[in-house]
Amino acid sequence: MTSPPEIFDRSARRRQRDRSAAAFRDHDFIRAVMLDGIEERLGAVLRKFDDVLDLGCFDASFAPPAGTRIARFDPGHAFAVAAGGVQGDEDRLPFADASFDLIVAAGTLDTVSDLPGALSLIRRVLRPGGLFIGAFLGAGSLATLRAVLREAEADRPAVRIHPQVEVRSAGDLLLRAGFRLPVADAETLTVRYGSLMRLLDDVRGMGGANVLNHRSPLRRETVARAAAAFAARADADGRTSERFEIMFLTGWAPSPEQDAGRRGPPQPAGSALPRPAKQFG
């Protein structure tokens, strides 16, 4: 069996998360929106959970349902240690099959080299009838940053932002991983920035900088040209809009009795449910 290509540099991903750990709360607004969405979806579930896995725990700000036991797991050593959890990669989970009945993953799955493999492992470590809810940045995110970097490097463009998952593909990935009643939907968050450097500061601070295996450093003159292109896109108040497209995935591990009525009506896999856009700044 052929192994999937290593798109991301695992060591760089760990180092980046360790660098962002100390000041993460100054840049955690994207994950806060993800957690709000996860809690909203959990609120519609009429069942009890005993064992929960917080996959990609960051600062352990996810609050599990009352009365549950929780395990924390993060790709970064600093986050994992601070949360009293385990450090590792989502496509190499160290947990036994059927260990949890709820797994949440907010903010890390978009930089996993083998996302289909990670989703399959998540489904395996869920108990029959267990629930997975994930959230990460999907296709359409950082469109302004992508555009100004492309403009700044028009003579020799480099890949600066990693490939992003489309909502339809996300639903298909859940199906391929063996989940039942899969749902994928997206929520748009618009943030307005006074400068490119403030945007880059947020991207790095939330652990979202470039960790592709084949990456090249940004030159000072490239950043200067990109900053000028970013400022040229500003509104009358001097702020430029950036878009974050938050993808939400929901799926159930197969069980002998798929009690769809208790869990609520399923949506078609990959469906993009209409949700109000949010704006910061």
C-alpha positions in Angstrom: 0.0 0.0 0.0 1.4 3.4 -1.0 1.8 5.9 1.8 0.3 9.4 1.2 2.8 12.2 0.5 4.1 14.1 3.4 2.6 17.5 2.6 3.5 19.2 5.9 6.8 19.3 7.9 5.8 17.6 11.2 8.8 19.0 13.0 8.1 22.6 11.8 4.5 22.2 12.8 5.4 21.2 16.4 7.9 24.0 16.6 5.4 26.6 15.3 2.8 25.5 17.9 5.4 25.7 20.7 6.3 29.3 19.6 2.7 30.3 19.6 1.8 28.7 23.0 2.8 31.5 25.3 0.8 34.3 23.7 -2.0 32.2 22.1 -4.7 33.9 24.0 -3.9 37.1 22.2 -4.8 35.5 18.9 -7.4 32.8 19.7 -10.5 34.4 18.2 -10.7 32.0 15.3 -10.6 29.0 17.6 -13.1 30.7 19.9 -15.6 30.8 17.0 -14.9 27.2 16.2 -15.5 26.2 19.9 -18.8 28.2 19.9 -19.9 26.3 16.8 -18.9 22.9 18.3 -20.8 23.7 21.5 -23.9 24.8 19.5 -23.8 21.4 17.7 -23.3 19.5 20.9 -26.3 21.3 22.4 -28.6 19.7 19.8 -27.4 16.2 20.7 -29.7 14.2 23.1 -27.3 11.7 24.6 -24.8 11.3 27.3 -21.0 11.1 26.8 -18.6 9.5 29.2 -15.1 9.8 27.6 -14.1 12.8 25.5 -11.0 13.4 23.4 -10.0 17.0 22.8 -7.9 16.6 19.6 -5.7 19.6 19.0 -6.4 21.0 22.5 -4.3 24.2 22.3 -4.8 25.9 25.7 -7.4 23.4 26.8 -10.2 26.0 26.5 -12.7 23.4 25.3 -15.1 22.7 28.1 -16.5 19.1 27.9 -20.1 18.3 28.8 -20.6 18.0 32.5 -19.8 14.6 34.1 -17.4 13.4 31.4 -13.8 12.3 31.5 -11.5 14.1 29.1 -8.2 13.4 27.4 -6.2 16.2 25.8 -4.0 15.7 22.7 -2.0 18.3 20.7 0.6 18.3 17.9 2.7 20.8 20.0 4.7 19.8 23.0 4.1 23.0 25.0 0.3 22.9 24.5 0.1 19.2 25.4 2.2 19.5 28.5 0.3 22.6 29.8 -3.0 20.7 29.3 -1.8 17.6 31.0 -2.2 15.7 27.7 -0.4 13.7 25.0 1.7 15.1 22.2 1.5 13.6 18.8 0.1 13.8 15.2 -3.6 13.3 14.4 -2.8 10.8 11.7 -0.8 8.7 14.2 -3.1 8.5 17.2 -1.8 6.4 20.1 -5.3 5.5 21.5 -6.9 2.1 21.5 -9.9 1.4 19.3 -13.3 2.3 20.8 -11.8 4.5 23.6 -14.1 7.5 23.4 -17.7 8.3 22.7 -17.0 12.0 21.8 -14.1 13.5 19.9 -13.8 17.2 19.1 -11.0 18.7 16.9 -10.9 22.5 16.7 -8.2 24.1 14.6 -5.6 21.6 13.6 -6.9 19.1 11.0 -6.1 21.4 8.0 -2.4 20.9 8.5 -2.4 17.1 8.8 -0.5 15.4 6.1 -2.8 12.4 5.9 -6.3 13.9 6.6 -8.2 10.8 5.3 -6.1 8.6 7.5 -6.6 10.9 10.5 -10.4 10.8 10.0 -10.3 7.0 9.7 -8.3 6.8 13.0 -10.8 9.2 14.7 -13.6 6.9 13.6 -11.8 3.8 14.9 -11.1 5.2 18.4 -14.7 6.2 18.7 -17.1 3.7 20.3 -20.0 2.5 18.2 -22.5 5.3 18.0 -19.8 7.9 19.1 -19.8 11.4 17.8 -17.0 13.4 16.0 -17.2 17.2 15.6 -14.3 18.9 13.9 -13.6 22.5 12.8 -10.8 24.0 10.8 -10.0 26.7 8.2 -11.2 25.6 4.8 -11.2 26.7 1.2 -11.6 30.5 0.7 -9.6 31.4 3.9 -7.0 34.1 3.7 -7.9 35.1 0.2 -6.5 38.6 0.6 -3.2 37.4 2.0 -2.9 34.9 -0.9 -3.7 37.6 -3.5 -1.2 40.2 -2.2 1.6 37.6 -1.9 0.9 36.4 -5.4 1.1 40.1 -6.6 4.3 40.7 -4.6 6.0 37.6 -6.2 4.5 37.9 -9.7 7.8 37.2 -11.3 8.4 34.0 -9.3 5.4 33.0 -7.2 5.9 30.6 -4.4 3.4 28.5 -2.5 2.8 30.4 0.8 -0.6 29.1 1.9 -1.3 25.4 2.1 -4.1 23.6 0.1 -7.5 24.0 1.7 -10.4 21.6 1.8 -13.7 22.4 0.0 -16.9 21.8 1.9 -18.1 19.1 -0.6 -14.8 17.3 -0.3 -15.0 17.4 3.5 -18.3 15.6 3.4 -16.8 13.0 1.0 -13.9 12.5 3.4 -16.2 11.7 6.2 -18.0 9.1 4.1 -14.7 7.5 3.0 -13.6 7.4 6.7 -16.7 5.3 7.5 -18.8 7.9 9.4 -22.6 7.7 9.3 -24.9 10.8 8.9 -22.0 13.0 7.8 -22.5 16.8 7.6 -20.1 19.4 6.4 -20.9 23.1 6.6 -19.1 26.4 6.7 -19.2 29.7 8.4 -17.5 32.9 7.1 -15.7 35.2 9.5 -14.4 38.6 8.2 -11.7 40.4 10.1 -10.6 43.9 9.1 -6.9 44.8 9.6 -5.0 48.1 9.7 -1.9 46.5 8.2 -0.5 43.3 6.7 1.9 42.9 9.6 -1.1 42.8 12.0 -2.6 40.0 9.9 0.6 38.1 9.8 1.0 38.5 13.5 -2.4 36.9 14.1 -1.7 34.0 11.6 1.6 33.2 13.4 0.1 33.7 16.8 -2.7 31.2 16.2 -0.1 28.6 15.0 -1.2 29.0 11.3 2.1 30.0 9.5 3.4 28.0 6.6 4.6 24.5 7.5 4.6 22.9 4.0 7.5 20.6 3.4 8.7 22.5 0.4 8.6 26.2 1.5 11.0 29.1 1.1 11.5 32.1 3.4 9.7 35.4 2.7 12.2 38.0 1.6 12.1 41.5 3.1 11.3 43.1 -0.2 8.5 40.6 -0.9 6.9 41.5 2.5 7.2 45.3 1.6 5.5 44.8 -1.8 2.8 42.6 -0.2 2.2 45.2 2.5 1.7 48.0 -0.1 -0.7 45.8 -2.0 -2.6 45.0 1.2 -2.8 48.8 2.0 -4.0 49.5 -1.5 -7.1 47.3 -0.9 -8.1 49.2 2.3 -11.5 50.8 2.7 -11.9 54.5 3.5 -11.1 53.9 7.2 -7.7 52.4 6.3 -8.7 48.8 7.1 -8.5 45.8 4.7 -10.8 42.8 5.0 -9.6 39.3 5.4 -11.8 36.2 5.2 -11.6 33.1 7.3 -13.8 30.2 6.1 -14.5 27.9 9.1 -15.4 24.4 8.1 -17.4 22.2 10.5 -17.5 18.4 10.2 -19.9 16.2 12.1 -20.2 12.4 11.8 -21.2 9.3 13.9 -19.3 6.1 14.3 -21.3 3.1 13.0 -23.4 1.3 15.5 -26.0 -1.6 15.3 -28.7 0.9 15.9 -28.4 4.2 14.0 -31.0 6.1 16.0 -31.2 9.1 13.6 -34.3 10.5 15.3 -32.6 10.9 18.6 -29.6 12.7 17.0 -31.7 15.0 14.8 -32.4 15.0 11.1 -29.2 14.3 9.0 -28.1 16.8 6.3 -26.7 15.6 3.0 -22.9 15.0 3.1 -21.0 18.0 2.2 -24.0 20.3 2.3 -23.2 24.0 2.9 -25.8 25.1 5.4 -26.5 28.9 5.3 -25.1 30.6 8.4 -24.7 34.4 9.0 -21.3 35.9 8.3 -19.4 37.4 11.3 -17.2 40.4 11.2 -14.4 41.6 13.5 -12.6 44.9 13.4 
